[in-house]
Amino acid sequence: MIQHAQNSLPNLIEAFKGYCADEEIVDLAKLLYGALQSDSICYDDISIDPDLKDDIILLSYEKRLLLPMKSIRGSAWEDRILNFCEGERYHLPRVVRILVDSARATGEWNTQFAIRDALAEAGEKEIGQTLHLLEMIQNLAPQCVIAVDTMKAILAESRLELDMHDTLDRFVRCGIMSPITQRSLHTGSPRYEINPCLYWSV
C-alpha cells in the first residue's frame, strides 16, 4: 500500500478537484478519509455537518465510492439498502480503498494503479491483458453499463487470452464491476455496471 503522507486530507481534496462539485469536495474527502481507517464506517462516526451528511453519503453511494453493508438479496450494488440513521454501516469497495489510499498520499486519482493493485490482490496473472480489455469495455460503455454478450464480443475480437467468467469474477470481487439484477429488456443478456469513479482518469 502507499505510504501515508502527513497532509493526507489536503491531498485527497486535491485529487477530487475536477471530478466533483467544489462545494462537495471537502466533505466527500472527509467521509472517505474516515472510511479508510477501518473495514467499515458507522453513520454515527461520520464527522460531517449533520445538515449535509446524508447528501454526501448519497453522493458517495451514487458514485459507488461508499456502499451500504446491508442488502435486500445479494452483493450487487443496486441491491444495497441505503439508510441514513444510527448504527448503519458502509464500506469502500476494494479498488476504491486503494484509490483513496493512493490519492491521500499523492494528490492524484490514479485509476490504473488502483486497478492493477486490486487485480493483483485478486490473483490475476494477466494484468496487462485484463487492463486492455477493461479499457475497451469502458470505451463502449460511457454510461457505465454493458451487457455480458457485448463484453464477450469485445474479448473475441481482441483475441486476448482471458476467460470471461474468471475475469468478471475478479472485476466483481475488486469492486470494478457489479452485476445488474434485471436482464436487458432488449437482448435478455445479463448486464454489469462499471464503477463510475474508474472513468475519472480515462
C-alpha positions in Angstrom: 0.0 0.0 0.0 1.0 3.6 -0.4 2.9 5.3 2.4 0.6 7.8 4.0 1.6 11.5 3.7 1.2 13.9 6.6 -1.1 16.1 4.6 -3.4 13.2 3.7 -6.7 15.1 3.7 -5.4 18.1 1.6 -4.1 15.6 -0.9 -7.4 13.8 -1.1 -9.2 17.1 -1.6 -6.8 17.9 -4.4 -7.4 14.5 -6.0 -11.2 15.2 -6.2 -10.8 18.6 -8.0 -12.5 18.4 -11.4 -14.4 15.3 -10.6 -16.9 16.6 -8.0 -18.6 20.0 -7.4 -16.4 22.3 -5.4 -18.9 22.6 -2.6 -18.9 18.8 -2.1 -15.2 18.1 -2.3 -14.1 18.8 1.3 -17.0 16.8 2.9 -16.6 13.9 0.5 -12.8 13.8 1.2 -13.6 13.8 5.0 -16.1 10.9 4.5 -13.7 8.7 2.5 -10.8 9.6 4.7 -12.8 8.4 7.7 -13.9 5.2 5.9 -10.3 4.3 5.1 -9.5 3.9 8.8 -11.2 0.5 9.2 -13.1 -2.1 7.3 -16.3 -0.2 7.6 -17.6 3.1 9.0 -20.7 3.7 11.1 -23.1 6.5 10.3 -22.6 7.8 13.9 -18.9 8.2 13.4 -19.1 10.3 10.2 -17.9 13.8 11.2 -19.7 15.9 8.7 -22.2 18.8 9.3 -25.4 17.0 10.1 -27.3 19.1 7.6 -25.0 17.8 4.8 -24.1 14.3 6.0 -27.0 12.5 4.3 -26.4 14.3 1.0 -22.7 13.4 1.0 -23.3 9.8 1.8 -25.9 9.6 -1.0 -23.3 11.2 -3.4 -20.7 8.7 -2.4 -23.1 5.9 -3.0 -24.2 7.2 -6.4 -20.6 7.3 -7.4 -20.0 3.8 -6.0 -17.3 5.1 -3.7 -19.0 4.0 -0.5 -21.5 1.2 -0.3 -24.0 0.2 2.4 -23.3 -3.1 4.2 -27.0 -4.2 4.1 -28.5 -5.7 1.0 -32.0 -6.9 0.0 -30.7 -10.1 -1.6 -27.0 -10.3 -2.7 -23.9 -8.2 -3.1 -24.9 -6.3 -6.2 -24.6 -2.5 -5.8 -28.1 -1.8 -6.8 -29.4 -4.2 -4.2 -27.8 -2.4 -1.3 -30.1 -0.8 1.3 -29.1 2.8 1.8 -30.3 4.2 5.1 -29.3 7.3 7.0 -29.6 6.5 10.6 -27.7 5.5 13.7 -26.0 2.1 13.5 -25.9 1.9 9.7 -22.5 0.9 8.3 -20.8 1.5 5.0 -17.6 0.3 3.3 -15.3 1.1 0.4 -15.1 -1.4 -2.5 -11.6 -2.8 -2.8 -10.5 -0.8 -5.8 -11.9 2.4 -4.2 -10.0 1.7 -1.0 -6.8 1.5 -3.0 -7.7 4.6 -5.0 -8.4 6.7 -1.9 -5.3 5.5 -0.1 -3.2 6.4 -3.1 -4.9 9.8 -3.5 -4.3 10.8 0.1 -0.6 10.1 -0.4 -0.1 11.6 -3.8 -3.0 14.1 -4.5 -3.8 12.2 -7.7 -6.7 9.9 -8.7 -4.7 7.1 -10.3 -7.2 4.5 -11.6 -4.6 2.5 -13.5 -2.5 2.0 -10.3 -5.6 1.0 -8.2 -7.0 -1.4 -10.8 -3.6 -3.1 -11.2 -3.2 -3.4 -7.4 -6.7 -4.7 -6.9 -6.4 -7.3 -9.7 -3.0 -8.5 -8.3 -4.5 -9.0 -4.9 -7.4 -11.0 -6.5 -4.8 -13.3 -8.1 -5.0 -12.1 -11.7 -1.9 -13.3 -13.7 -2.6 -11.4 -16.9 -3.0 -7.9 -15.6 -1.9 -6.2 -18.8 -4.4 -8.0 -20.9 -7.2 -7.5 -18.3 -6.5 -3.8 -18.2 -6.6 -3.6 -22.0 -10.0 -5.5 -22.0 -11.4 -3.1 -19.3 -10.3 -0.1 -21.3 -12.1 -1.4 -24.4 -15.2 -2.2 -22.4 -15.2 1.3 -20.8 -14.9 2.9 -24.3 -18.1 1.1 -25.3 -19.9 1.8 -22.1 -19.9 5.6 -21.5 -22.9 5.3 -19.2 -21.2 2.7 -17.1 -23.5 -0.2 -18.1 -22.6 -3.0 -20.5 -24.2 -6.4 -21.5 -22.2 -9.6 -21.0 -22.8 -10.5 -24.7 -21.1 -7.3 -25.7 -18.1 -8.0 -23.4 -17.8 -11.5 -24.9 -17.8 -10.0 -28.4 -15.1 -7.5 -27.4 -13.0 -10.3 -25.9 -13.4 -12.5 -29.0 -12.4 -9.6 -31.4 -9.4 -8.6 -29.2 -8.0 -12.1 -29.2 -6.9 -11.7 -25.7 -6.2 -14.9 -23.8 -8.7 -14.4 -21.0 -11.6 -16.3 -19.6 -14.7 -14.1 -19.5 -16.2 -15.8 -16.5 -13.0 -15.7 -14.4 -12.3 -12.1 -15.4 -15.8 -10.9 -14.5 -15.5 -12.7 -11.1 -12.3 -10.8 -10.4 -13.9 -7.5 -11.6 -16.7 -8.0 -9.1 -14.5 -9.0 -6.2 -12.3 -5.9 -6.8 -15.3 -3.5 -6.9 -14.6 -2.7 -10.6 -18.0 -4.0 -11.7 -21.2 -5.2 -10.2 -24.0 -7.4 -11.8 -27.3 -5.7 -12.5 -30.1 -7.8 -11.2 -32.5 -7.3 -14.1 -31.6 -8.6 -17.6 -31.6 -6.3 -20.6 -35.1 -6.0 -21.9 -33.8 -6.0 -25.5 -31.3 -8.8 -25.6 -32.0 -10.9 -22.4 -28.3 -10.7 -21.8 -27.1 -10.1 -18.2 -25.6 -6.6 -17.7 -22.9 -5.2 -15.5 -22.3 -1.8 -14.0 -18.8 -0.4 -14.2 -17.7 1.6 -11.2 -18.2 5.2 -12.4 -15.2 6.5 -10.4 -12.9 4.5 -12.7 -13.8 6.8 -15.5 -12.3 9.8 -13.8 -8.9 9.2 -15.3 -10.0 7.7 -18.6 
